[in-house]
């Protein structure tokens, strides 16, 4: 008998008699706090910029005022076609290397860490939020959950090929403990809080 088979046999023989139920975690996140204000505070603390808007026209105005719209801007949202290209989703991902700003919409956000849940069905291409110089993500205010526990309950049974939580601009302090923004992705993140 090989040692692998022997180890697996011993593990099988030494299983617990009963399965313990997982703890009820519904109590986590039940404390009352202002979800939107917490989201904005945490986002600012990790280097992002929250911007409250009422509609897509406000988003267009903000982008026109704060970004050079002569540079390449891409989006997955037809509402922003006035300022951004929509015809890039089938391009070679390498052709996105000159994108100044990518604008996408998140499924929801999480207040405790200011993360935003995005999946491949809304990204256009998986690389789009990570290759652009700057990233803007739109999330509806009412779609911000207090904690990751509520977020995991939301995504637990969803069907998606790729999904990720994005929080703040890309940053690292690995080299000589100097903070570098944009090392592995976007140098800046704007979160448009819609509603």
C-alpha positions as CSV (number, residue, x, y, z in Angstrom):
1,X,0.0,0.0,0.0
2,X,1.4,3.4,-0.9
3,X,1.8,6.1,1.7
4,X,-0.8,8.3,0.0
5,X,-3.4,5.5,0.1
6,X,-2.5,4.9,3.8
7,X,-2.8,8.6,4.7
8,X,-6.2,8.9,3.0
9,X,-7.4,5.7,4.7
10,X,-6.4,7.1,8.1
11,X,-8.1,10.4,7.4
12,X,-11.3,8.6,6.4
13,X,-11.3,6.5,9.6
14,X,-10.8,9.5,11.8
15,X,-13.7,11.6,10.7
16,X,-15.9,13.2,13.4
17,X,-19.1,11.3,14.3
18,X,-21.4,14.2,13.7
19,X,-21.4,17.3,11.5
20,X,-21.6,20.6,13.4
21,X,-23.9,23.1,11.9
22,X,-22.4,26.4,10.8
23,X,-23.0,29.3,13.1
24,X,-25.7,31.8,12.4
25,X,-24.0,34.9,11.2
26,X,-27.1,37.0,10.7
27,X,-26.2,39.0,13.8
28,X,-23.1,40.3,12.0
29,X,-23.9,43.6,10.3
30,X,-27.1,44.0,12.3
31,X,-25.8,47.0,14.2
32,X,-27.2,50.2,12.9
33,X,-25.0,52.7,11.1
34,X,-25.4,55.0,8.1
35,X,-24.4,52.7,5.3
36,X,-23.9,55.4,2.7
37,X,-21.8,57.6,4.9
38,X,-19.7,54.6,6.0
39,X,-19.1,53.6,2.4
40,X,-18.0,57.2,1.5
41,X,-15.7,57.5,4.5
42,X,-14.0,54.1,3.9
43,X,-13.6,54.8,0.2
44,X,-11.9,58.2,0.9
45,X,-9.6,56.5,3.4
46,X,-8.3,54.0,0.9
47,X,-7.7,56.5,-1.9
48,X,-11.0,56.5,-3.8
49,X,-13.3,59.4,-4.5
50,X,-17.1,59.1,-3.9
51,X,-19.3,61.4,-6.0
52,X,-23.0,61.5,-5.4
53,X,-25.1,62.0,-8.6
54,X,-28.7,62.0,-9.4
55,X,-28.6,60.7,-13.0
56,X,-26.3,59.9,-16.0
57,X,-26.3,63.5,-17.1
58,X,-24.5,64.4,-13.8
59,X,-21.9,61.7,-14.5
60,X,-21.3,63.0,-18.1
61,X,-20.9,66.5,-16.7
62,X,-18.4,65.4,-14.0
63,X,-16.3,63.4,-16.5
64,X,-16.3,66.3,-19.0
65,X,-15.1,68.6,-16.2
66,X,-12.5,66.3,-14.6
67,X,-11.1,64.2,-17.5
68,X,-9.7,64.9,-21.0
69,X,-12.5,63.5,-23.2
70,X,-10.1,63.7,-26.2
71,X,-8.3,60.7,-24.7
72,X,-9.8,57.2,-24.9
73,X,-12.7,56.6,-22.7
74,X,-14.6,53.3,-22.8
75,X,-17.8,52.2,-21.2
76,X,-20.4,49.4,-21.2
77,X,-23.2,51.8,-20.6
78,X,-25.2,53.2,-23.6
79,X,-26.2,56.1,-21.4
80,X,-22.7,57.4,-21.6
81,X,-22.2,57.0,-25.4
82,X,-21.8,60.8,-25.7
83,X,-18.4,60.8,-24.1
84,X,-17.2,57.1,-24.3
85,X,-16.8,54.4,-26.8
86,X,-19.1,51.3,-26.7
87,X,-17.6,49.3,-29.5
88,X,-14.5,47.9,-27.8
89,X,-15.8,44.8,-26.1
90,X,-14.7,42.4,-28.8
91,X,-11.3,44.1,-29.4
92,X,-8.0,42.4,-28.5
93,X,-7.5,43.1,-24.8
94,X,-4.0,44.5,-25.7
95,X,-5.7,47.2,-27.7
96,X,-7.0,48.6,-24.4
97,X,-3.6,49.7,-23.2
98,X,-4.2,53.3,-24.1
99,X,-7.5,53.7,-22.2
100,X,-7.6,56.8,-20.0
101,X,-10.9,56.0,-18.3
102,X,-13.1,53.0,-18.1
103,X,-16.7,53.5,-16.8
104,X,-18.7,50.4,-15.6
105,X,-21.6,49.8,-13.3
106,X,-21.3,47.5,-10.3
107,X,-24.0,45.1,-9.1
108,X,-23.6,46.4,-5.6
109,X,-21.2,47.8,-3.0
110,X,-20.2,47.0,0.5
111,X,-20.0,49.7,3.2
112,X,-17.5,48.1,5.6
113,X,-14.6,48.0,3.0
114,X,-16.1,50.2,0.1
115,X,-15.7,47.3,-2.3
116,X,-17.9,46.9,-5.4
117,X,-19.0,43.6,-6.9
118,X,-18.5,43.3,-10.7
119,X,-18.8,40.3,-12.9
120,X,-17.9,39.5,-16.5
121,X,-21.4,40.2,-17.8
122,X,-20.9,43.9,-17.0
123,X,-17.2,44.4,-17.5
124,X,-17.1,44.1,-21.3
125,X,-13.7,42.5,-20.9
126,X,-12.2,41.2,-17.7
127,X,-9.1,43.3,-18.1
128,X,-11.1,46.6,-18.6
129,X,-11.1,47.8,-14.9
130,X,-7.4,46.9,-14.4
131,X,-5.7,48.2,-17.6
132,X,-7.2,51.8,-17.7
133,X,-5.3,54.7,-16.2
134,X,-8.5,55.6,-14.2
135,X,-11.6,53.7,-13.3
136,X,-15.1,55.0,-12.6
137,X,-17.7,52.6,-11.2
138,X,-21.4,53.5,-10.9
139,X,-23.4,51.9,-8.1
140,X,-27.0,52.6,-7.0
141,X,-27.1,54.0,-3.4
142,X,-29.8,51.5,-2.4
143,X,-27.5,48.7,-3.6
144,X,-24.9,49.1,-0.9
145,X,-24.8,46.4,1.8
146,X,-23.5,47.0,5.3
147,X,-21.0,44.1,5.5
148,X,-19.3,41.4,3.4
149,X,-21.6,38.8,5.1
150,X,-24.6,40.3,3.3
151,X,-22.6,40.6,0.1
152,X,-21.6,36.9,0.2
153,X,-25.3,35.9,0.8
154,X,-26.1,37.9,-2.3
155,X,-23.5,36.3,-4.6
156,X,-23.5,32.8,-3.0
157,X,-25.9,31.2,-5.5
158,X,-25.3,33.4,-8.6
159,X,-24.0,32.0,-11.8
160,X,-21.0,33.9,-13.3
161,X,-17.8,33.1,-15.1
162,X,-15.7,35.8,-13.4
163,X,-16.4,38.0,-10.5
164,X,-14.4,40.3,-8.3
165,X,-14.7,42.9,-5.6
166,X,-12.9,46.1,-6.4
167,X,-12.1,48.6,-3.7
168,X,-10.0,51.8,-4.2
169,X,-7.3,52.5,-6.8
170,X,-4.5,50.0,-7.3
171,X,-1.8,50.5,-4.7
172,X,1.2,48.8,-3.2
173,X,3.9,49.6,-0.7
174,X,6.0,46.5,-1.2
175,X,9.1,48.3,-2.3
176,X,10.8,50.1,0.5
177,X,7.4,50.7,2.0
178,X,6.7,53.6,-0.4
179,X,3.1,53.8,-1.4
180,X,2.7,53.6,-5.2
181,X,-0.7,54.2,-6.8
182,X,-1.5,52.4,-10.1
183,X,1.1,49.8,-9.8
184,X,-1.2,46.9,-10.7
185,X,-4.2,48.7,-12.2
186,X,-6.0,52.0,-12.2
187,X,-4.3,55.0,-10.6
188,X,-7.5,56.4,-9.5
189,X,-11.1,55.3,-8.7
190,X,-14.2,57.4,-8.8
191,X,-17.4,55.8,-7.4
192,X,-20.5,57.5,-8.7
193,X,-23.2,56.9,-6.1
194,X,-26.4,57.1,-8.1
195,X,-29.8,57.8,-6.7
